[in-house]
Amino acid sequence: MSIRKRLSPEESRAAALEAARALLIEAGPQSVTLKAVAARIGRTHANLLHHFGSAAGLQKELARHLAQTVCDSIGEAVRATRAGIGSPREVVDLTFDAFGQEGGGALASWMLASGNEDALNPIIETIHALVDDLNPEEAAHSHDSAMHETTFSLVLLALGDALLGEQLADSLSVERTTARDRAEAMLVAAFSEGRAAVESTPPG
């Protein structure tokens, strides 16, 4: 007889969120239910109810989990770009993939359609924290607003591309990578402006 490993509350939540993420990618947001996640990790419905309160609570935590994972990856890519070992395109691809093939866009739109009006809050909060963290201190006063606007545009492009990009590209006969190409050009310009702002700031 096998003995089920006893997990700490933190480990149990993490396992549930990873299982929910897998279900999201495999079968779409409607598959992310307490029952399905519990079955995936060998726990009970009551156990997950204790951790998340409801299916909506699980979905909101999944949105937060996805946002944090996405922003960690994007943050690493941005820092690599600034260090000369990465590229703006890597930042764009990570963002678009997070909303597309990782299911972030589908989850957010489905939650909103289901009446969860604060569904995007975890994503927005995490992205704001990322932008504040990545913004160079030397240019904080002059460049902060521009970086927020750039991130806003990048996320809108990625979200829209995840939900409608393929259909729009086909109907308008444009290259499927057009949105990513525009986002890359926008980031290149933003990084250039950021460097110029830092270089023009008087020392002290």
C-alpha positions in Angstrom: 0.0 0.0 0.0 1.4 3.4 -1.0 1.6 6.1 1.6 0.7 9.6 0.4 3.4 12.1 1.3 2.3 14.7 3.8 2.8 18.2 2.4 3.1 21.5 4.2 0.4 24.1 3.5 2.8 26.0 1.3 3.8 22.8 -0.6 0.2 21.8 -1.0 -0.8 25.3 -2.4 2.2 25.2 -4.8 1.3 21.8 -6.1 -2.3 22.8 -6.6 -1.3 25.9 -8.6 1.1 23.9 -10.8 -1.6 21.4 -11.5 -4.1 24.2 -12.2 -1.6 25.7 -14.6 -1.1 22.4 -16.4 -4.9 22.0 -16.7 -5.2 25.5 -18.1 -2.7 24.8 -20.8 -4.0 21.4 -21.7 -7.8 22.0 -21.6 -8.5 25.7 -21.2 -9.7 27.9 -18.3 -13.0 26.1 -17.9 -11.1 23.0 -16.8 -9.6 24.7 -13.8 -11.9 23.5 -11.0 -11.3 22.4 -7.5 -12.4 18.9 -8.3 -10.1 18.6 -11.3 -7.1 20.0 -9.5 -7.7 17.9 -6.5 -7.8 14.7 -8.7 -4.6 15.8 -10.4 -2.6 16.0 -7.2 -4.3 13.3 -5.2 -5.9 15.6 -2.7 -9.5 16.1 -1.7 -12.0 18.8 -2.7 -12.2 19.8 0.9 -8.4 20.2 1.1 -8.4 22.7 -1.8 -11.5 24.4 -0.5 -9.5 25.1 2.7 -6.6 26.6 0.8 -8.5 28.7 -1.8 -12.0 29.1 -0.5 -13.7 28.6 -3.9 -13.1 27.9 -7.5 -12.9 31.6 -8.1 -10.3 31.9 -5.4 -8.3 29.2 -7.0 -8.5 30.9 -10.4 -7.5 34.3 -8.9 -4.5 32.7 -7.2 -3.6 31.0 -10.5 -3.7 34.4 -12.2 -1.4 35.7 -9.5 0.9 32.7 -9.8 1.1 33.0 -13.6 1.7 36.8 -13.4 4.6 36.3 -10.9 6.1 33.5 -13.0 5.8 35.6 -16.2 7.2 38.7 -14.6 10.2 36.8 -13.1 11.0 35.6 -16.6 10.5 39.0 -18.2 12.5 40.7 -15.5 15.5 38.3 -16.1 15.3 39.0 -19.8 15.2 42.8 -19.3 18.2 42.7 -17.0 20.0 40.5 -19.5 19.2 43.0 -22.2 20.6 45.8 -20.2 23.7 43.8 -19.5 24.2 43.3 -23.2 23.5 39.5 -23.1 19.9 39.5 -24.1 17.6 41.2 -26.5 14.3 43.2 -26.5 12.8 40.4 -28.7 13.4 37.9 -25.8 11.3 40.2 -23.5 8.6 40.4 -26.1 8.5 36.7 -26.8 8.3 35.8 -23.1 5.4 38.2 -22.6 3.5 37.1 -25.6 4.1 33.4 -24.8 2.8 33.9 -21.3 -0.5 35.3 -22.5 -0.7 32.9 -25.4 0.7 29.4 -25.1 0.9 29.6 -21.3 -2.8 30.5 -21.1 -2.7 33.8 -19.2 -4.8 35.6 -21.7 -7.5 32.9 -21.8 -7.6 32.7 -18.1 -8.0 36.4 -17.5 -10.7 36.8 -20.2 -12.6 33.8 -19.0 -12.6 35.0 -15.4 -13.9 38.4 -16.5 -16.6 36.8 -18.6 -17.6 34.7 -15.5 -18.2 37.9 -13.5 -14.8 38.0 -11.6 -14.3 41.7 -12.2 -11.0 41.9 -10.3 -9.5 39.0 -12.3 -6.8 41.2 -13.8 -5.7 42.7 -10.4 -3.1 40.1 -9.6 -1.6 40.5 -13.1 -1.6 44.3 -13.0 -0.2 44.4 -9.5 2.7 42.1 -10.4 3.5 43.9 -13.6 3.5 47.3 -11.8 6.0 45.8 -9.2 8.2 44.5 -12.0 8.3 47.9 -13.8 9.1 49.7 -10.6 11.9 47.2 -9.9 13.4 47.4 -13.4 13.2 51.2 -13.7 16.8 52.6 -13.3 17.0 54.7 -10.1 19.1 57.3 -11.9 16.1 58.0 -14.2 13.3 57.4 -11.8 11.9 60.9 -12.0 12.1 61.4 -15.7 11.6 57.9 -17.1 9.2 56.2 -14.7 6.0 57.3 -16.6 7.5 56.3 -20.0 8.4 52.8 -18.7 4.9 52.3 -17.3 3.4 53.4 -20.6 5.7 50.9 -22.5 4.7 48.1 -20.2 1.0 49.0 -20.5 1.3 48.8 -24.3 3.3 45.6 -24.3 0.8 43.8 -22.1 -2.2 45.1 -24.2 -0.5 43.9 -27.4 0.3 40.5 -25.9 -3.2 40.0 -24.5 -4.9 41.1 -27.7 -2.6 38.8 -29.7 -3.4 35.9 -27.5 -7.1 36.3 -27.9 -7.5 37.6 -31.5 -4.1 37.6 -33.2 -4.4 34.5 -35.3 -7.8 35.4 -36.6 -7.0 39.0 -37.3 -3.7 38.2 -39.0 -5.6 35.8 -41.3 -8.5 38.2 -42.1 -6.2 41.1 -42.8 -3.5 39.1 -44.6 -0.7 40.3 -42.4 2.3 38.4 -41.0 1.4 36.5 -37.8 4.5 38.1 -36.1 3.4 41.7 -36.8 2.3 42.4 -33.2 5.5 41.0 -31.8 7.6 43.0 -34.3 5.8 46.2 -33.3 6.3 45.4 -29.6 10.0 44.8 -30.2 10.4 48.1 -32.0 8.6 49.8 -29.1 10.9 48.2 -26.5 14.1 49.1 -28.4 13.0 52.7 -28.5 12.1 52.7 -24.8 15.5 51.2 -23.8 17.3 53.8 -25.9 15.3 56.6 -24.3 16.1 55.2 -20.9 19.8 55.1 -21.5 19.7 58.6 -22.9 17.8 59.8 -19.8 20.4 58.2 -17.5 23.3 59.7 -19.5 21.8 63.2 -19.5 21.1 63.2 -15.7 23.6 65.4 -13.8 25.7 63.4 -11.3 24.8 63.8 -7.6 
